[in-house]
Amino acid sequence: MLERRYHQLGRRIHPDRFASSPDSVKEASLKATALLTQAYRVLRDPVSRGLYWLELHGEKLADNNKQVPAELAALVFEVQEQLAELREGRERPDSGALTERVRGWRDEVQAAMEEAREQLLANFASWDEGRAEAASLLADLKATLSKIAYLRTLLRDIDRELESPPLGG
């Protein structure tokens, strides 16, 4: 539905439709097209949409949000420990086993990311259906976005470490 509406509106305001119009109209069409495209990009990506929704409600993800979410703490610390072990043990005979363990952790983090994205979509559905009060939904939204931010960082760290060449190699 979003994509269909985006294309409908895009056709209505596209600069080609106003090629023979005064410069002010052409410029307005260009600006409107740019704004429409920006809005579409924000709304089609659940994380961007969530961050935008927080902003609309006067919130920022970083406000009062300086620690690892409790439900992720053990995972974050375990993965970071495994990554440190992998960094230190690249030349050890069992480095292949370490690498495989880290790949297993990557799969677990990716699964947690998918679960968080589903929570985000459920939060949006709750907003759309008016199933809960705004303050509660905002708190849940912020918590889910925080979780996603930590999981993204973990995935980035894991991927960097898995892509790193062995020492001396």
N, C-alpha and C positions, 0 to 999 in steps of 0.2 A: 504494500500500500504506500509506504513512504517513497519508494523508488518511482512508482507510477506517478504520484503527485509531484515529485521533483521534476520529472520529465514534462509533465503537463505545464507546470509553471515555467519551466525553462523555455519551452516553445513559445509561450506567451510574451516573455520579456527578452528573448534572445536579440542581441544587437543587429543581426541580419534583417530583422523585421523593421528596423528603424534606420536603414541605410540612407534613405533620402530625407530623413527628419532633420530638424535643426540640431546643432551641436549639443545643446543642453539636453535634448531628449536622448541622443545617442549616449552621452555621458551617463545619464540616469539609468539607461538600459545596462550599460557596462557595470555600473555599481550594483544594481539590483541583481544581475547575474552572479557577480562575485559573492554577494551576501547570501544568495540562495545556495550556491555551491558550498560555501562555508557552513551554513546551517545543515545542509544535507550530510556533510562529512561528520559533523558533531553528532547528529542524531542517529546515524547508522552504526556508529561505534559505541557499544554499551559503556565503555569506560569514559570516553569523552562526554557522552550524554550525561552520565552520572556526575562527572566533575562540573559540567555546566549547570546541572540541576542544583548542586550544592551552592554554586555561585549565585544562582537566581534567588536562593533562600538565605543569602548573606553568610554563607559558610565557606570555609576553605579546608581542604583535606589536611593541611599542615597544622591548623589550629588545634591545640591540646591533643596532639597526636604524635608523640615523640618516642613511643616504645613499640616493640614488637607485639602484635596481638597475642594474647595469652594462648589461644588455641594453636598458634603457629610457632611459639617459642621453641618447643622441643625439636620440631622439624628444622627450623632455621639453624639452631645450634648444632644439631647432628650433621646437617649438610655442610656447614662451614668447617666443622671438624674433619669431615671426610675430604673436603677440598684441600685443607692444609696438609693432611696426610698424603694426598696425591701429589701436591706440589713438592713436598719434601722427599717423596719416595719414587720419583720418576725413573731413577737408575736402578732401583731394586729389582730383583728377579720377579717379585710378585706384583710389579706395577700394573700388569695386565688385569689382575684380579681387582686391584684398587680402582682402575678405570671402569671396569664392569660394575663395581659397587656404585660408583658415582653415576653411571648411566641408569642404574636402577633407581637411585634417588631422583634423577631427572624425571623419570617416568612418574614417580610419586608426586613430585612438585607440579608436573604438568596436569596430573589428575586433580590435584587440589585447585589448580588454576581453573580448570573446567568447572569444578563444583562452585567456585566463587563466582564465575560468570553466570552460572545458573541462578545463584542467589541474587545476583544483580538484576537479572531479567525478572525474577519473582518480585523483587522490590518495585520495579517499574510497573508490573501488573497490579500490585497493591495500590500504587498511586493512581493508576488509571481507573481502578474499580472503587477507589475510596474505602478500602477495607480497614484502614487503620488511621490513627491521628498523625498529622504531619510531623510532629516532633519525634515520634517513635520511628517513623519511616526515614526521616533524615538521619537519625542516629544509626539505624541499620545500614543505610546507604553509605554513610561515612565509614563505618566499620568494614563493610564489604570492599569498598574502594581501597581502604588501607591494606587489607589482606591482599588484594590484587597487586598493589604496589610492591609489597614485600615479596610476593611470589615472583613477580617479574624480575626483581633484582636477583633473587636466587637463581632463576633460570639463566639470566645473563651471566652470573658468576660461574655457574656450572658449564655453560657453553664455552665461555672463555677458557676455562681450565681444560675441558675436553679437546679444544682446538690447539692448545699450547703444545709445541713440539717438545720432545724429551730434552732434558738438559744435555748439552754436548751434541745434539742432533741437528 
